Amino acid sequence: MLLKVIPNVAKGPWIVKKLVGSQPSLLGQQVPVSYFGGASSNYLEISIDVSQGGRLANSIATACLGRSSEMTITLSFLVEGRQAQELPEQILLSITLHQLDMAKAPKFSKWEKLVRDKERQPPKPAPTKAPEVLDV
């Protein structure tokens, strides 16, 4: 299975629009992609490590990161169809990111700590509700 992304920079600096483009591209070719789950698991998790891409991919990511507060970008994801029964391709997910302030985003170490701390906490018991009294 190959994941394809279709970017569309609706608003942003000209240079970022040119770098990102709007042509579909396969994600596993320029940046590492890991797949978890599947049909038997009844879920699909896709991890895209944009920090491990090649020089061009890193240049594009850096340009977008530096101008993210000025941008509106839509990313559409689909699974590439290779055989007749897999066509036509259909979009799995489409997300629009509008003027993100990356300075406010948690750094990876902070995010990791939040996840670790949450896993360590015992689950909160469900609130108990007193039985209702019915007047008959």
N, C-alpha and C positions, 0 to 999 in steps of 0.2 A: 504494500500500500504506500502510495506517495502522496504527500500533502502538498497542495498547490495553494498559493496565496495570490490574490489580486488586490494591489494597493490602489488607492485613489486619494491624492492630496487635493482636497477641495479648496483649502485656504492655506497659504504658506508662502515663504520666499521662493522666488523663481528657481534658484539653484537647487533647493530641496525638491521641488516638483520635477526638475530635470533628472536629479539623481535617483529618485524613487521610481519615477515613471508610472505607467499604469498597465504594463504587460503582465500577464500571469507568469509566475515562476515557481519551480519546484523547490520546496524548502530543504530537502535533504542534500542538495548539491552544494550550497554555499554555507549553510549553518547546520550543526548537528541537531538531529531530531530523534527523540526517543518516544516510543509508543508503549502504553501500558493498558491492560484490560483487553477488551475485544468483545465479539458477539457472545461468547460463552459467559463472560463476566457481566454482561449487560451494561457496560460502560466503556468509554474510550477516553483516555487521558493522553494528551500530546504535550510533550515538553520540548520547547524550542530554545536552545542556548545561543542567543544572539551574541554573547560575549566571545564565543569561540569561532566566529566566522572568519573568512579570509579577509584580505586587505580591503577589497571593494565593499564587502558586506559591512565591515567595521567602519569604513568611511561614511557609508550611508547612515548607519545607526548613530554615529557621532554627530553628523549634520542634523539629523532629526532630533536627537536628544538636546542639542544646544538651542534649537529653535522651537521646541515643543509647545511653549506657551503662545506661540504665534500661529500654530497650525491646527487644521481640522483634517484628519485623515481617516479614511474608511478602509478597513482590512477585511476582505472576504476570503474565507477558507473553504476549500472543497477537496475531495479525494479525486485524484486523476483517474479518468476512465481510459482503460487500455484495450478493452475488448468491446464488441458491439453491444453485449448485454449490460455493460457498465455505462453506456451512453444513453441519453445526454447527461453530462455532469450536472450536479445540483449543488448549490451552496449549502454547506453545513452550518456555517456561522458567519455572521457579518457584524462587525463592531465599529462604531465611530468614536474616535478619540478627539475631543474638542478642547483645545487650549489647556493641555496638561501642564501643571507647574511641577516639573520633576524635582525641584528643590524641596518640595514637601513630601515626596515619595520616600517611604522607609528604605534605608540602605539594606543590603542583603543581610548583614549581621544583625540588624535590628529586627528584620522580618523573621530570621531564623530563631532569634530569642523569643519573639512573640509566639511562634508555633511551638517551640519547646516548652515554654511556660504553660501554654494552654493544655498540652498533652499531659503535663505533670499534675494538673489540678483534677481532683476527683469530680465526676459528674455531679451536678447539683440535683438534689432530689426534686421530683415534681411536687408542686405545691398541693397540699391536701385541702380539700374543700369540705366543709361540714355538710352532712346530708340535709337536703331541704325538707322542711316540715310541711306537709300538706294539710290544709284545713278541710275536713270532710263534713 
